[in-house]
Amino acid sequence: MAIFSNLGKYKDSGLLFLRIGIGTLFMFYGYPKLLGGPTMWAGIGGSMKHLGITFLPEMWGLLAALTETFGGFLLVLGLAFRPVSFLLAFTMAIAALHHYKAGDGLQGYGHALEAGIVFLALVLIGPGKYSVDGK
């Protein structure tokens, strides 16, 4: 449609909007998990059992909480953008797998699956020019 034909010139603004929105939400998702302490971390990290990893669940849970909290912050800045997007995609893949294996249905694993797809797409697209990594 003609009214949308000129919007391509705003792709960097769109990426900035996406980075700020998704990154901020993930800071808010991850922060309570980070403050939850070892008990919460063990529960989150226990999801790694679906990959056959059963040791140190507290560590894996802490890493997931750190990835969501500080990864969201780095996403907003556009700093270390592709590695952070990849780590967030991996975290969401584990979350989706956990909910899928628990039999939660699409309502249970859908959010993590959608977020993982967004993060994988961002790995390929990059941060845009309005970022610390941008050129």
Contact map, one row per residue, 1 for C-alpha under 8 A:
111110000000000000000000000000000000000000000000000000000000000000000000000000000000000000000000000000000000000000000000000000000000000
111111000000000000000000000000000000000000000000000000000000000000000000000000000000000000000000000000000000000000000000000000000000000
111111000000000000000000000000000000000000000000000000000000000000000000000000000000000000000000000000000000000000000000000000000000000
111111100000000000000000000000000000000000000000000000000000000000000000000000000000000000000000000000000000000000000000000000000000000
111111110000000000000000000000000000000000000000000000000000000000000000000000000000000000000000000000000000000000000000000000000000000
011111111000000000000000000000000000000000000000000000000000000000000000000000000000000000000000000000000000000000000000000000000000000
000111111110000000000000000000000000000000000000000000000000000000000000000000000000000000000000000000000000000000000000000000000000000
000011111110000000000000000000000000000000000000000000000000000000000000000000000000000000000000000000000000000000000000000000000000000
000001111111000000000000000000000000000000000000000000000000000000000000000000000000000000000000000000000000000000000000000000000000000
000000111111110000000000000000000000000000000000000000000000000000000000000000000000000000000000000000000000000000000000000000000000000
000000111111111000000000000000000000000000000000000000000000000000000000000000000000000000000000000000000000000000000000000000010000000
000000001111111100000000000000000000000000000000000000000000000000000000000000000000000000000000000000000000000000000000000000011100000
000000000111111110000000000000000000000000000000000000000000000000000000000000000000000000000000000000000000000000000000000000010100000
000000000111111111000000000000000000000000000000000000000000000000000000000000000000000000000000000000000000000000000000000000000000000
000000000011111111100000000000000000000000000000000000000000000000000000000000000000000000000000000000000000000000000000000000110000000
000000000001111111110000000000000000000000000000000000000000000000000000000100000000000000000000000000000000000000000000000000110110000
000000000000111111111000000000000000000000000000000000000000000000000000000000000000000000000000000000000000000000000000000000000000000
000000000000011111111110000000000000000000000000000000000000000000000000000000000000000000000000000000000000000000000000000000000000000
000000000000001111111110000000000000000000000000000000000000000000000000001111000000000000000000000000000000000000000000000000100000000
000000000000000111111111000000000000000000000000000000000000000000000000001110000000000000000000000000000000000000000000000000000000000
000000000000000011111111100000000000000000000000000000000000000000000000000100000000000000000000000000000000000000000000000000000000000
000000000000000001111111110000000000000000000000000000000000000000000001001100000000000000000000000000000000000000000000000000000000000
000000000000000001111111111000000000000000000000000000000000000000000011111100000000000000000000000000000000000000000000000000000000000
000000000000000000011111111100000000000000000000000000000000000000000001100100000000000000000000000000000000000000000000000000000000000
000000000000000000001111111110000000000000000000000000000000000000000001000000000000000000000000000000000000000000000000000000000000000
000000000000000000000111111111000000000000000000000000000000000000011011000000000000000000000000000000000000000000000000000000000000000
000000000000000000000011111111100000000000000000000000000000000000011111100000000000000000000000000000000000000000000000000000000000000
000000000000000000000001111111110000000000000000000000000000000000001000000000000000000000000000000000000000000000000000000000000000000
000000000000000000000000111111111000000000000000000000000000000000011000000000000000000000000000000000000000000000000000000000000000000
000000000000000000000000011111111100000000000000000000000000000111111000000000000000000000000000000000000000000000000000000000000000000
000000000000000000000000001111111110000000000000000000000000000010011000000000000000000000000000000000000000000000000000000000000000000
000000000000000000000000000111111111000000000000000000000000000000000000000000000000000000000000000000000000000000000000000000000000000
000000000000000000000000000011111111100110000000000000000000000010000000000000000000000000000000000000000000000000000000000000000000000
000000000000000000000000000001111111100010000000000000000000010011001000000000000000000000000000000000000000000000000000000000000000000
000000000000000000000000000000111111100000000000000000000000000000000000000000000000000000000000000000000000000000000000000000000000000
000000000000000000000000000000011111111110000000000000000000000000000000000000000000000000000000000000000000000000000000000000000000000
000000000000000000000000000000001111111110000000000000000000000000000000000000000000000000000000000000000000000000000000000000000000000
000000000000000000000000000000000001111111000000000000000100010000000000000000000000000000000000000000000000000000000000000000000000000
000000000000000000000000000000000001111111100000000000000100000000000000000000000000000000000000000000000000000000000000000000000000000
000000000000000000000000000000001001111111110000000000000100100000000000000000000000000000000000000000000000000000000000000000000000000
000000000000000000000000000000001101111111111000000000001111110010000000000000000000000000000000000000000000000000000000000000000000000
000000000000000000000000000000000000011111111100000000011111100000000000000000000000000000000000000000000000000000000000000000000000000
000000000000000000000000000000000000001111111110000000001100100000000000000000000000000000000000000000000000000000000000000000000000000
000000000000000000000000000000000000000111111110000000001101100100000000000000000000000000000000000000000000000000000000000000000000000
000000000000000000000000000000000000000011111111000000011111110100000000000000000000000000000000000000000000000000000000000000000000000
000000000000000000000000000000000000000001111111100001001101100000000000000000000000000000000000000000000000000000000000000000000000000
000000000000000000000000000000000000000000111111110000000000000000000000000000000000000000000110010000000000000000000000000000000000000
000000000000000000000000000000000000000000001111111111001001000000000000000000000000000000000100000000000000000000000000000000000000000
000000000000000000000000000000000000000000000111111111000000000000000000000000000000000000000000000000000000000000000000000000000000000
000000000000000000000000000000000000000000000011111110000000000000000000000000000000000000000100110000000000000000000000000000000000000
000000000000000000000000000000000000000000000001111110000000000000000000000000000000000000000000000000000000000000000000000000000000000
000000000000000000000000000000000000000000000001111111000000000000000000000000000000000000000000000000000000000000000000000000000000000
000000000000000000000000000000000000000000000001111111100000000000000000000000000000000000000000000000000000000000000000000000000000000
000000000000000000000000000000000000000000000101100111111000000000000000000000000000000000000000000000000000000000000000000000000000000
000000000000000000000000000000000000000000000000000011111000000000000000000000000000000000000000000000000000000000000000000000000000000
000000000000000000000000000000000000000001001000000001111111000000000000000000000000000000000000000000000000000000000000000000000000000
000000000000000000000000000000000000000011111101000001111111100000000000000000000000000000000000000000000000000000000000000000000000000
000000000000000000000000000000000000011111111100000000011111110000000000000000000000000000000000000000000000000000000000000000000000000
000000000000000000000000000000000000000011001000000000011111111000000000000000000000000000000000000000000000000000000000000000000000000
000000000000000000000000000000000000000011011101000000011111111100000000000000000000000000000000000000000000000000000000000000000000000
000000000000000000000000000000000000000111111100000000001111111110000000000000000000000000000000000000000000000000000000000000000000000
000000000000000000000000000000000100010010001000000000000111111111000000000000000000000000000000000000000000000000000000000000000000000
000000000000000000000000000000000000000000000000000000000011111111100000000000000000000000000000000000000000000000000000000000000000000
000000000000000000000000000001000000000000011000000000000001111111110000000000000000000000100000000000000000000000000000000000000000000
000000000000000000000000000001101100000010000000000000000000111111111000000000000000000000000000000000000000000000000000000000000000000
000000000000000000000000000001000100000000000000000000000000011111111110000000000000000000000000000000000000000000000000000000000000000
000000000000000000000000000001000000000000000000000000000000001111111111000000000001001100100000000000000000000000000000000000000000000
000000000000000000000000011011100000000000000000000000000000000111111111000000000000000100000000000000000000000000000000000000000000000
000000000000000000000000011111100100000000000000000000000000000011111111100000000000000000000000000000000000000000000000000000000000000
000000000000000000000000001000000000000000000000000000000000000001111111110000000000000000000000000000000000000000000000000000000000000
000000000000000000000010011000000000000000000000000000000000000001111111111000000001100100000000000000000000000000000000000000000000000
000000000000000000000111111000000000000000000000000000000000000000111111111100000000000000000000000000000000000000000000000000000000000
000000000000000000000011001000000000000000000000000000000000000000001111111110000000000000000000000000000000000000000000000000000000000
000000000000000000000010000000000000000000000000000000000000000000000111111111111001000000000000000000000000000000000000000000000000000
000000000000000000110110000000000000000000000000000000000000000000000011111111111001100000000000000000000000000000000000000000000000000
000000000000000100111111000000000000000000000000000000000000000000000001111111100000000000000000000000000000000000000000000000000000000
000000000000000000110000000000000000000000000000000000000000000000000000111111100000000000000000000000000000000000000000000000000011000
000000000000000000100000000000000000000000000000000000000000000000000000011111111000000000000000000000000000000000000000000000100111110
000000000000000000000000000000000000000000000000000000000000000000000000011111111000000000000000000000000000000000000000000000000011100
000000000000000000000000000000000000000000000000000000000000000000000000011001111111000000000000000000000000000000000000000000000000100
000000000000000000000000000000000000000000000000000000000000000000000000011001111111100000000000000000000000000000000000001001100000100
000000000000000000000000000000000000000000000000000000000000000000000000000000011111110000000000000000000000000000000000011101100000000
000000000000000000000000000000000000000000000000000000000000000000000000000000011111111000000000000000000000000000000000001000000000000
000000000000000000000000000000000000000000000000000000000000000000100010011000011111111100000000000000000000000000000000000000000000000
000000000000000000000000000000000000000000000000000000000000000000000010001000001111111110000000000000000000000000000011011000000000000
000000000000000000000000000000000000000000000000000000000000000000000000000000000111111111000000000000000000000000000011001000000000000
000000000000000000000000000000000000000000000000000000000000000000100000000000000011111111100000000000000000000000000000000000000000000
000000000000000000000000000000000000000000000000000000000000000000110010000000000001111111110000000000000000000000010010000000000000000
000000000000000000000000000000000000000000000000000000000000000000000000000000000000111111111000000000000000000000111111000000000000000
000000000000000000000000000000000000000000000000000000000000000000000000000000000000011111111100000000000000000000010000000000000000000
000000000000000000000000000000000000000000000000000000000000000100100000000000000000001111111110000000000000000000010000000000000000000
000000000000000000000000000000000000000000000000000000000000000000000000000000000000000111111111000000000000000110110000000000000000000
000000000000000000000000000000000000000000000000000000000000000000000000000000000000000011111111100000000000000110010000000000000000000
000000000000000000000000000000000000000000000011010000000000000000000000000000000000000001111111110000000000000000000000000000000000000
000000000000000000000000000000000000000000000010000000000000000000000000000000000000000000111111111000000000100100000000000000000000000
000000000000000000000000000000000000000000000000000000000000000000000000000000000000000000011111111100000001111110000000000000000000000
000000000000000000000000000000000000000000000000010000000000000000000000000000000000000000001111111110000000100000000000000000000000000
000000000000000000000000000000000000000000000010010000000000000000000000000000000000000000000111111111000000100000000000000000000000000
000000000000000000000000000000000000000000000000000000000000000000000000000000000000000000000011111111111001100000000000000000000000000
000000000000000000000000000000000000000000000000000000000000000000000000000000000000000000000001111111111101100000000000000000000000000
000000000000000000000000000000000000000000000000000000000000000000000000000000000000000000000000111111110000000000000000000000000000000
000000000000000000000000000000000000000000000000000000000000000000000000000000000000000000000000011111110000000000000000000000000000000
000000000000000000000000000000000000000000000000000000000000000000000000000000000000000000000000001111111000000000000000000000000000000
000000000000000000000000000000000000000000000000000000000000000000000000000000000000000000000000001111111111100000000000000000000000000
000000000000000000000000000000000000000000000000000000000000000000000000000000000000000000000000001100111111100000000000000000000000000
000000000000000000000000000000000000000000000000000000000000000000000000000000000000000000000000000100011111110000000000000000000000000
000000000000000000000000000000000000000000000000000000000000000000000000000000000000000000000000000000011111111000000000000000000000000
000000000000000000000000000000000000000000000000000000000000000000000000000000000000000000000001001100011111111000000000000000000000000
000000000000000000000000000000000000000000000000000000000000000000000000000000000000000000000011111100011111111110000000000000000000000
000000000000000000000000000000000000000000000000000000000000000000000000000000000000000000000001000000000111111111000000000000000000000
000000000000000000000000000000000000000000000000000000000000000000000000000000000000000000000001000000000011111111100000000000000000000
000000000000000000000000000000000000000000000000000000000000000000000000000000000000000000011011000000000000111111110000000000000000000
000000000000000000000000000000000000000000000000000000000000000000000000000000000000000000011001000000000000111111111000000000000000000
000000000000000000000000000000000000000000000000000000000000000000000000000000000000000000000000000000000000011111111100000000000000000
000000000000000000000000000000000000000000000000000000000000000000000000000000000000000010010000000000000000001111111110000000000000000
000000000000000000000000000000000000000000000000000000000000000000000000000000000000000111111000000000000000000111111111000000000000000
000000000000000000000000000000000000000000000000000000000000000000000000000000000000000010000000000000000000000011111111100000000000000
000000000000000000000000000000000000000000000000000000000000000000000000000000000000000010000000000000000000000001111111110000000000000
000000000000000000000000000000000000000000000000000000000000000000000000000000000000110110000000000000000000000000111111111000000000000
000000000000000000000000000000000000000000000000000000000000000000000000000000000000110010000000000000000000000000011111111100000000000
000000000000000000000000000000000000000000000000000000000000000000000000000000000000000000000000000000000000000000001111111110000000000
000000000000000000000000000000000000000000000000000000000000000000000000000000000100100000000000000000000000000000000111111111100000000
000000000000000000000000000000000000000000000000000000000000000000000000000000001110110000000000000000000000000000000011111111000000000
000000000000000000000000000000000000000000000000000000000000000000000000000000000100000000000000000000000000000000000001111111000000000
000000000000000000000000000000000000000000000000000000000000000000000000000000000000000000000000000000000000000000000000111111110000000
000000000000000000000000000000000000000000000000000000000000000000000000000000001100000000000000000000000000000000000000011111110000000
000000000000001100100000000000000000000000000000000000000000000000000000000001001100000000000000000000000000000000000000010011111110110
000000000011101100000000000000000000000000000000000000000000000000000000000000000000000000000000000000000000000000000000000011111110011
000000000001000000000000000000000000000000000000000000000000000000000000000000000000000000000000000000000000000000000000000000111110111
000000000001100100000000000000000000000000000000000000000000000000000000000001000000000000000000000000000000000000000000000000111111010
000000000000000100000000000000000000000000000000000000000000000000000000000011100000000000000000000000000000000000000000000000111111110
000000000000000000000000000000000000000000000000000000000000000000000000000011100000000000000000000000000000000000000000000000000111110
000000000000000000000000000000000000000000000000000000000000000000000000000001111000000000000000000000000000000000000000000000101011111
000000000000000000000000000000000000000000000000000000000000000000000000000001000000000000000000000000000000000000000000000000111111111
000000000000000000000000000000000000000000000000000000000000000000000000000000000000000000000000000000000000000000000000000000011000111
